[in-house]
Amino acid sequence: MPPSAGVHPDWETAFGAMVRQGRTFTPDPEAQRRYAEVAAVFRDLPGFTDPMFCRIADGLG
C-alpha cells in the first residue's frame, strides 16, 4: 500500500492537505531551566520506586 494509503497520490500532497503552520512559540529560558530540574527528579524516581514495585509484584515478599 502506498504511504498515502490511496487517499493522496504521494506524501507531499498528503502533508500539504493535512498540515498547517500555526503560531510560533519561543522557548522561555527560565521555564526550560525549571523543567530540566523537574525532569532530573523524575529521572531518579525509578531507582526509588522500582524496588517497591518489585516487592509488590513478588507478593510483598
VOLO-837027 format. One record per residue: residue in one letter; x, y, z of N, C-alpha, C in turn. Coordinates in Angstrom, 2 decimals. Example, Ala and Ser with C-alpha at 12.3 -4.5 7.8 and 13.67 -1.06 7.14 Angstrom:
REM residues 2
<torro resn="a" n_c1="13.19" n_c2="-5.69" n_c3="7.80" ca_c1="12.30" ca_c2="-4.50" ca_c3="7.80" c_c1="13.20" c_c2="-3.30" c_c3="7.80"/>
<torro resn="s" n_c1="12.85" n_c2="-2.25" n_c3="7.08" ca_c1="13.67" ca_c2="-1.06" ca_c3="7.14" c_c1="12.90" c_c2="0.03" c_c3="7.87"/>
//
This chain:
REM residues 61
<torro resn="m" n_c1="0.86" n_c2="-1.18" n_c3="0.00" ca_c1="0.00" ca_c2="0.00" ca_c3="0.00" c_c1="0.90" c_c2="1.24" c_c3="0.00"/>
<torro resn="p" n_c1="0.60" n_c2="2.23" n_c3="-0.80" ca_c1="1.44" ca_c2="3.43" ca_c3="-0.84" c_c1="1.38" c_c2="4.19" c_c3="0.49"/>
<torro resn="p" n_c1="2.38" n_c2="5.03" n_c3="0.77" ca_c1="2.41" ca_c2="5.78" ca_c3="2.04" c_c1="1.14" c_c2="6.57" c_c3="2.29"/>
<torro resn="s" n_c1="0.48" n_c2="7.00" n_c3="1.23" ca_c1="-0.71" ca_c2="7.83" ca_c3="1.39" c_c1="-1.98" c_c2="7.00" c_c3="1.55"/>
<torro resn="a" n_c1="-1.84" n_c2="5.69" n_c3="1.56" ca_c1="-2.96" ca_c2="4.75" ca_c3="1.71" c_c1="-4.05" c_c2="4.98" c_c3="0.67"/>
<torro resn="g" n_c1="-3.68" n_c2="5.54" n_c3="-0.48" ca_c1="-4.63" ca_c2="5.71" ca_c3="-1.56" c_c1="-5.49" c_c2="6.95" c_c3="-1.48"/>
<torro resn="v" n_c1="-5.40" n_c2="7.70" n_c3="-0.39" ca_c1="-6.20" ca_c2="8.91" ca_c3="-0.25" c_c1="-5.56" c_c2="10.06" c_c3="-1.02"/>
<torro resn="h" n_c1="-4.24" n_c2="10.14" n_c3="-0.98" ca_c1="-3.48" ca_c2="11.17" ca_c3="-1.67" c_c1="-2.45" c_c2="10.47" c_c3="-2.56"/>
<torro resn="p" n_c1="-2.07" n_c2="11.07" n_c3="-3.65" ca_c1="-1.15" ca_c2="10.40" ca_c3="-4.57" c_c1="0.27" c_c2="10.24" c_c3="-4.04"/>
<torro resn="d" n_c1="0.68" n_c2="11.09" n_c3="-3.09" ca_c1="2.04" ca_c2="10.99" ca_c3="-2.55" c_c1="2.11" c_c2="11.71" c_c3="-1.20"/>
<torro resn="w" n_c1="3.28" n_c2="11.55" n_c3="-0.53" ca_c1="3.46" ca_c2="12.15" ca_c3="0.79" c_c1="3.33" c_c2="13.67" c_c3="0.75"/>
<torro resn="e" n_c1="3.93" n_c2="14.30" n_c3="-0.26" ca_c1="3.90" ca_c2="15.76" ca_c3="-0.33" c_c1="2.47" c_c2="16.29" c_c3="-0.40"/>
<torro resn="t" n_c1="1.65" n_c2="15.66" n_c3="-1.18" ca_c1="0.25" ca_c2="16.08" ca_c3="-1.30" c_c1="-0.50" c_c2="15.82" c_c3="0.00"/>
<torro resn="a" n_c1="-0.25" n_c2="14.67" n_c3="0.60" ca_c1="-0.90" ca_c2="14.34" ca_c3="1.88" c_c1="-0.50" c_c2="15.34" c_c3="2.95"/>
<torro resn="f" n_c1="0.79" n_c2="15.62" n_c3="3.03" ca_c1="1.29" ca_c2="16.58" ca_c3="4.01" c_c1="0.64" c_c2="17.95" c_c3="3.79"/>
<torro resn="g" n_c1="0.62" n_c2="18.41" n_c3="2.54" ca_c1="0.03" ca_c2="19.70" ca_c3="2.23" c_c1="-1.44" c_c2="19.78" c_c3="2.56"/>
<torro resn="a" n_c1="-2.14" n_c2="18.66" n_c3="2.46" ca_c1="-3.58" ca_c2="18.64" ca_c3="2.73" c_c1="-3.88" c_c2="18.59" c_c3="4.23"/>
<torro resn="m" n_c1="-2.94" n_c2="18.10" n_c3="5.03" ca_c1="-3.25" ca_c2="17.87" ca_c3="6.45" c_c1="-2.50" c_c2="18.75" c_c3="7.43"/>
<torro resn="v" n_c1="-1.44" n_c2="19.42" n_c3="7.01" ca_c1="-0.61" ca_c2="20.17" ca_c3="7.95" c_c1="-0.71" c_c2="21.66" c_c3="7.66"/>
<torro resn="r" n_c1="-0.95" n_c2="22.41" n_c3="8.71" ca_c1="-0.99" ca_c2="23.87" ca_c3="8.60" c_c1="-0.05" c_c2="24.45" c_c3="9.65"/>
<torro resn="q" n_c1="0.71" n_c2="25.45" n_c3="9.26" ca_c1="1.60" ca_c2="26.10" ca_c3="10.21" c_c1="0.78" c_c2="27.02" c_c3="11.09"/>
<torro resn="g" n_c1="1.00" n_c2="26.92" n_c3="12.37" ca_c1="0.28" ca_c2="27.76" ca_c3="13.33" c_c1="1.21" c_c2="28.79" c_c3="13.94"/>
<torro resn="r" n_c1="0.90" n_c2="29.16" n_c3="15.15" ca_c1="1.72" ca_c2="30.15" ca_c3="15.84" c_c1="3.10" c_c2="29.58" c_c3="16.13"/>
<torro resn="t" n_c1="4.07" n_c2="30.47" n_c3="16.22" ca_c1="5.43" ca_c2="30.08" ca_c3="16.58" c_c1="5.63" c_c2="30.42" c_c3="18.05"/>
<torro resn="f" n_c1="6.17" n_c2="29.48" n_c3="18.78" ca_c1="6.42" ca_c2="29.68" ca_c3="20.20" c_c1="7.92" c_c2="29.80" c_c3="20.44"/>
<torro resn="t" n_c1="8.32" n_c2="30.78" n_c3="21.22" ca_c1="9.71" ca_c2="30.96" ca_c3="21.58" c_c1="9.91" c_c2="30.38" c_c3="22.98"/>
<torro resn="p" n_c1="10.90" n_c2="29.50" n_c3="23.15" ca_c1="11.13" ca_c2="28.90" ca_c3="24.47" c_c1="11.46" c_c2="29.96" c_c3="25.51"/>
<torro resn="d" n_c1="10.95" n_c2="29.75" n_c3="26.70" ca_c1="11.24" ca_c2="30.62" ca_c3="27.84" c_c1="12.43" c_c2="30.00" c_c3="28.58"/>
<torro resn="p" n_c1="13.59" n_c2="30.65" n_c3="28.59" ca_c1="14.78" ca_c2="30.07" ca_c3="29.22" c_c1="14.57" c_c2="29.70" c_c3="30.68"/>
<torro resn="e" n_c1="13.84" n_c2="30.51" n_c3="31.43" ca_c1="13.59" ca_c2="30.21" ca_c3="32.84" c_c1="12.72" c_c2="28.97" c_c3="32.98"/>
<torro resn="a" n_c1="11.69" n_c2="28.86" n_c3="32.14" ca_c1="10.83" ca_c2="27.67" ca_c3="32.19" c_c1="11.64" c_c2="26.43" c_c3="31.80"/>
<torro resn="q" n_c1="12.51" n_c2="26.56" n_c3="30.82" ca_c1="13.35" ca_c2="25.43" ca_c3="30.42" c_c1="14.21" c_c2="24.96" c_c3="31.59"/>
<torro resn="r" n_c1="14.78" n_c2="25.91" n_c3="32.31" ca_c1="15.63" ca_c2="25.57" ca_c3="33.47" c_c1="14.80" c_c2="24.82" c_c3="34.52"/>
<torro resn="r" n_c1="13.63" n_c2="25.31" n_c3="34.80" ca_c1="12.78" ca_c2="24.67" ca_c3="35.82" c_c1="12.34" c_c2="23.27" c_c3="35.37"/>
<torro resn="y" n_c1="11.95" n_c2="23.14" n_c3="34.09" ca_c1="11.57" ca_c2="21.82" ca_c3="33.59" c_c1="12.74" c_c2="20.84" c_c3="33.66"/>
<torro resn="a" n_c1="13.95" n_c2="21.33" n_c3="33.41" ca_c1="15.13" ca_c2="20.47" ca_c3="33.50" c_c1="15.32" c_c2="19.97" c_c3="34.93"/>
<torro resn="e" n_c1="15.07" n_c2="20.83" n_c3="35.90" ca_c1="15.19" ca_c2="20.42" ca_c3="37.30" c_c1="14.15" c_c2="19.36" c_c3="37.64"/>
<torro resn="v" n_c1="12.92" n_c2="19.56" n_c3="37.20" ca_c1="11.85" ca_c2="18.59" ca_c3="37.46" c_c1="12.16" c_c2="17.28" c_c3="36.75"/>
<torro resn="a" n_c1="12.65" n_c2="17.35" n_c3="35.51" ca_c1="12.98" ca_c2="16.15" ca_c3="34.75" c_c1="14.06" c_c2="15.34" c_c3="35.47"/>
<torro resn="a" n_c1="15.01" n_c2="16.02" n_c3="36.10" ca_c1="16.07" ca_c2="15.31" ca_c3="36.83" c_c1="15.48" c_c2="14.51" c_c3="37.99"/>
<torro resn="v" n_c1="14.48" n_c2="15.07" n_c3="38.66" ca_c1="13.83" ca_c2="14.34" ca_c3="39.76" c_c1="13.11" c_c2="13.11" c_c3="39.20"/>
<torro resn="f" n_c1="12.37" n_c2="13.28" n_c3="38.12" ca_c1="11.65" ca_c2="12.16" ca_c3="37.54" c_c1="12.59" c_c2="11.09" c_c3="37.01"/>
<torro resn="r" n_c1="13.76" n_c2="11.50" n_c3="36.51" ca_c1="14.75" ca_c2="10.52" ca_c3="36.03" c_c1="15.22" c_c2="9.62" c_c3="37.17"/>
<torro resn="d" n_c1="15.29" n_c2="10.17" n_c3="38.38" ca_c1="15.77" ca_c2="9.41" ca_c3="39.53" c_c1="14.70" c_c2="8.53" c_c3="40.17"/>
<torro resn="l" n_c1="13.43" n_c2="8.78" n_c3="39.89" ca_c1="12.35" ca_c2="8.06" ca_c3="40.55" c_c1="12.42" c_c2="6.54" c_c3="40.42"/>
<torro resn="p" n_c1="12.71" n_c2="5.97" n_c3="39.26" ca_c1="12.73" ca_c2="4.51" ca_c3="39.17" c_c1="13.68" c_c2="3.85" c_c3="40.17"/>
<torro resn="g" n_c1="14.77" n_c2="4.52" n_c3="40.50" ca_c1="15.70" ca_c2="3.96" ca_c3="41.48" c_c1="15.06" c_c2="3.81" c_c3="42.86"/>
<torro resn="f" n_c1="14.07" n_c2="4.63" n_c3="43.14" ca_c1="13.38" ca_c2="4.56" ca_c3="44.42" c_c1="12.12" c_c2="3.69" c_c3="44.35"/>
<torro resn="t" n_c1="11.40" n_c2="3.79" n_c3="43.25" ca_c1="10.12" ca_c2="3.09" ca_c3="43.18" c_c1="10.22" c_c2="1.66" c_c3="42.64"/>
<torro resn="d" n_c1="11.19" n_c2="1.37" n_c3="41.80" ca_c1="11.28" ca_c2="0.02" ca_c3="41.23" c_c1="11.40" c_c2="-1.07" c_c3="42.29"/>
<torro resn="p" n_c1="12.25" n_c2="-0.89" n_c3="43.32" ca_c1="12.31" ca_c2="-1.94" ca_c3="44.34" c_c1="10.97" c_c2="-2.18" c_c3="45.03"/>
<torro resn="m" n_c1="10.23" n_c2="-1.11" n_c3="45.29" ca_c1="8.93" ca_c2="-1.24" ca_c3="45.93" c_c1="7.96" c_c2="-1.99" c_c3="45.01"/>
<torro resn="f" n_c1="7.94" n_c2="-1.61" n_c3="43.74" ca_c1="7.03" ca_c2="-2.27" ca_c3="42.80" c_c1="7.43" c_c2="-3.73" c_c3="42.60"/>
<torro resn="c" n_c1="8.70" n_c2="-4.02" n_c3="42.63" ca_c1="9.14" ca_c2="-5.42" ca_c3="42.51" c_c1="8.66" c_c2="-6.23" c_c3="43.71"/>
<torro resn="r" n_c1="8.74" n_c2="-5.65" n_c3="44.91" ca_c1="8.24" ca_c2="-6.36" ca_c3="46.10" c_c1="6.75" c_c2="-6.61" c_c3="45.98"/>
<torro resn="i" n_c1="6.02" n_c2="-5.62" n_c3="45.52" ca_c1="4.58" ca_c2="-5.79" ca_c3="45.34" c_c1="4.31" c_c2="-6.90" c_c3="44.33"/>
<torro resn="a" n_c1="5.03" n_c2="-6.87" n_c3="43.22" ca_c1="4.83" ca_c2="-7.89" ca_c3="42.19" c_c1="5.18" c_c2="-9.29" c_c3="42.69"/>
<torro resn="d" n_c1="6.13" n_c2="-9.36" n_c3="43.61" ca_c1="6.54" ca_c2="-10.65" ca_c3="44.17" c_c1="5.68" c_c2="-11.06" c_c3="45.37"/>
<torro resn="g" n_c1="4.60" n_c2="-10.37" n_c3="45.60" ca_c1="3.69" ca_c2="-10.73" ca_c3="46.69" c_c1="4.13" c_c2="-10.20" c_c3="48.03"/>
<torro resn="l" n_c1="4.76" n_c2="-9.05" n_c3="48.05" ca_c1="5.23" ca_c2="-8.40" ca_c3="49.28" c_c1="6.19" c_c2="-9.27" c_c3="50.05"/>
<torro resn="g" n_c1="7.01" n_c2="-10.02" n_c3="49.32" ca_c1="7.98" ca_c2="-10.93" ca_c3="49.90" c_c1="8.88" c_c2="-10.30" c_c3="50.84"/>
//
